[in-house]
Amino acid sequence: MSKKIPRHDFEPKIMAFVCKWCTYSGADLAGTSRMDYSPNVRMVRLPCSGRIDPQFLIKTFEQGVDGVIVSGCHPGDCHYNEGNYYARRRNLAFRQLLDFQGIDLGRLEFSWISAAEAIKWTKVIDAFTDRVRALGPHKQYHELIDPYDHYLEAA
């Protein structure tokens, strides 16, 4: 059964950095099971959530994304043994970095979703989309001047 997706004045752009073994498989299961969830999320599949780099988050916000999700295997279930433990420890550093950059911490979501948790994936996506929608567009980097912009205008 499909639910009616309401229209809003603002539809956030959300980027999800996901583990290919667990979260990506859970999202795939949600799709193949035809579960309904907000279509605002674009995924980047990584070998492991421990592979996420702080620069990924900053660059994502610089490119105009309104929210970021980082998701991987449950702690103890990593295919690379310890990757999600690294991601869990980096979560604190990510939050401090975003706070330092002046980015609202409500725009970042960490979650652990296994390959069998398609329903959890849909709930996390819907809840995070609603939260980011309530925060409004992320405009912090919109005023930045691209140093190479004048080359593009000349072409």
C-alpha positions as a printed NumPy array, in Angstrom:
array([[  0.   ,   0.   ,   0.   ],
       [  1.33 ,   3.369,  -0.832],
       [  0.789,   6.371,   1.345],
       [  0.072,   9.799,  -0.015],
       [  3.197,  11.93 ,   0.2  ],
       [  2.189,  15.449,   1.251],
       [  3.645,  18.475,  -0.507],
       [  5.57 ,  21.014,   1.539],
       [  6.946,  24.456,   0.803],
       [ 10.457,  23.178,   1.439],
       [ 11.779,  19.755,   0.48 ],
       [ 15.209,  19.151,   2.039],
       [ 18.128,  17.609,   0.211],
       [ 19.582,  14.846,   2.355],
       [ 22.762,  12.867,   1.749],
       [ 23.246,   9.469,   3.377],
       [ 26.679,   7.878,   3.718],
       [ 25.918,   4.204,   4.262],
       [ 27.734,   0.916,   4.782],
       [ 27.314,  -1.334,   1.747],
       [ 26.949,  -4.476,   3.856],
       [ 24.182,  -3.477,   6.232],
       [ 22.447,  -0.138,   5.779],
       [ 22.572,  -0.165,   1.986],
       [ 21.152,  -3.681,   1.992],
       [ 18.436,  -2.591,   4.426],
       [ 17.548,   0.337,   2.159],
       [ 17.54 ,  -2.02 ,  -0.82 ],
       [ 15.187,  -4.349,   1.051],
       [ 12.881,  -1.4  ,   1.756],
       [ 12.857,  -0.561,  -1.945],
       [ 12.307,  -4.096,  -3.203],
       [  9.577,  -4.556,  -0.583],
       [  7.955,  -1.392,  -1.939],
       [  7.936,   0.35 ,   1.414],
       [  7.116,   4.043,   1.318],
       [  9.505,   6.621,   2.717],
       [ 10.545,  10.175,   1.946],
       [ 12.25 ,  10.462,  -1.452],
       [ 14.593,  13.227,  -0.278],
       [ 17.624,  11.034,   0.432],
       [ 20.515,  10.34 ,  -1.924],
       [ 22.895,   7.606,  -0.847],
       [ 26.643,   7.236,  -1.123],
       [ 27.605,   3.624,  -0.566],
       [ 30.879,   3.118,   1.289],
       [ 32.6  ,  -0.162,   2.125],
       [ 32.216,   0.636,   5.835],
       [ 30.847,   3.431,   8.02 ],
       [ 34.344,   3.59 ,   9.54 ],
       [ 35.54 ,   4.925,   6.168],
       [ 33.63 ,   8.204,   6.492],
       [ 35.903,  11.233,   6.549],
       [ 35.008,  14.544,   8.222],
       [ 35.692,  16.316,   4.928],
       [ 32.815,  14.373,   3.359],
       [ 30.404,  16.047,   5.762],
       [ 31.763,  19.562,   5.319],
       [ 31.904,  19.261,   1.524],
       [ 28.379,  17.88 ,   1.46 ],
       [ 27.056,  20.916,   3.319],
       [ 29.133,  23.226,   1.102],
       [ 27.447,  21.688,  -1.94 ],
       [ 24.01 ,  22.688,  -0.655],
       [ 22.733,  19.637,   1.201],
       [ 20.381,  20.344,   4.1  ],
       [ 21.077,  17.218,   6.187],
       [ 23.457,  14.253,   6.408],
       [ 22.896,  10.706,   7.624],
       [ 25.778,   8.369,   8.486],
       [ 24.675,   4.781,   8.968],
       [ 26.309,   1.403,   9.216],
       [ 26.243,  -2.024,  10.822],
       [ 25.333,  -2.382,  14.476],
       [ 28.385,  -2.271,  16.761],
       [ 29.849,  -5.759,  16.901],
       [ 28.418,  -6.785,  13.506],
       [ 30.884,  -4.995,  11.218],
       [ 32.153,  -6.978,   8.238],
       [ 35.521,  -5.348,   8.819],
       [ 35.489,  -6.21 ,  12.551],
       [ 35.989,  -2.734,  14.034],
       [ 34.877,  -0.192,  11.43 ],
       [ 31.664,   0.801,  13.112],
       [ 33.517,   1.298,  16.403],
       [ 35.708,   3.827,  14.588],
       [ 32.593,   5.496,  13.202],
       [ 31.009,   5.614,  16.647],
       [ 34.112,   7.299,  18.103],
       [ 34.272,   9.728,  15.197],
       [ 30.662,  10.72 ,  15.81 ],
       [ 31.822,  12.936,  18.682],
       [ 34.526,  14.499,  16.512],
       [ 32.017,  15.043,  13.675],
       [ 29.65 ,  16.801,  16.028],
       [ 32.413,  19.025,  17.42 ],
       [ 33.581,  19.872,  13.893],
       [ 30.084,  20.77 ,  12.71 ],
       [ 29.463,  22.818,  15.843],
       [ 32.759,  24.645,  15.213],
       [ 31.663,  25.305,  11.62 ],
       [ 28.352,  26.712,  12.895],
       [ 26.244,  23.916,  11.409],
       [ 23.194,  22.96 ,  13.457],
       [ 23.788,  19.496,  14.945],
       [ 20.178,  18.62 ,  14.16 ],
       [ 21.275,  18.335,  10.532],
       [ 23.392,  15.247,  11.29 ],
       [ 22.016,  11.796,  12.074],
       [ 23.989,   8.695,  13.048],
       [ 22.156,   5.388,  13.032],
       [ 22.878,   1.678,  13.018],
       [ 20.71 ,  -0.277,  10.587],
       [ 21.229,  -3.917,   9.645],
       [ 20.389,  -5.536,   6.317],
       [ 17.163,  -6.935,   7.791],
       [ 15.903,  -3.63 ,   9.198],
       [ 14.09 ,  -2.129,   6.23 ],
       [ 11.302,  -0.819,   8.453],
       [ 13.837,   0.931,  10.679],
       [ 15.399,   2.519,   7.567],
       [ 12.044,   3.975,   6.503],
       [ 11.375,   5.315,  10.014],
       [ 14.825,   6.916,  10.301],
       [ 14.485,   8.538,   6.867],
       [ 10.975,   9.871,   7.503],
       [ 11.828,  11.206,  10.979],
       [ 15.068,  12.833,   9.819],
       [ 13.408,  14.383,   6.771],
       [ 10.721,  15.902,   8.996],
       [ 13.371,  17.216,  11.395],
       [ 15.429,  18.834,   8.634],
       [ 12.295,  20.215,   6.995],
       [ 11.449,  21.914,  10.314],
       [ 14.966,  23.41 ,  10.463],
       [ 14.531,  24.883,   6.985],
       [ 17.115,  25.222,   4.225],
       [ 20.784,  25.219,   5.161],
       [ 21.982,  28.558,   3.807],
       [ 25.33 ,  28.95 ,   5.549],
       [ 27.438,  28.313,   2.447],
       [ 25.161,  29.933,  -0.127],
       [ 26.906,  33.278,   0.2  ],
       [ 30.397,  31.884,  -0.363],
       [ 32.094,  33.049,  -3.519],
       [ 33.572,  30.363,  -5.727],
       [ 37.145,  31.446,  -6.613],
       [ 36.773,  29.794, -10.032],
       [ 33.349,  31.226, -10.805],
       [ 34.715,  33.894, -13.152],
       [ 36.235,  31.184, -15.362],
       [ 32.849,  29.556, -15.781],
       [ 31.179,  32.861, -16.673],
       [ 33.725,  33.543, -19.413],
       [ 33.068,  30.194, -21.129]])
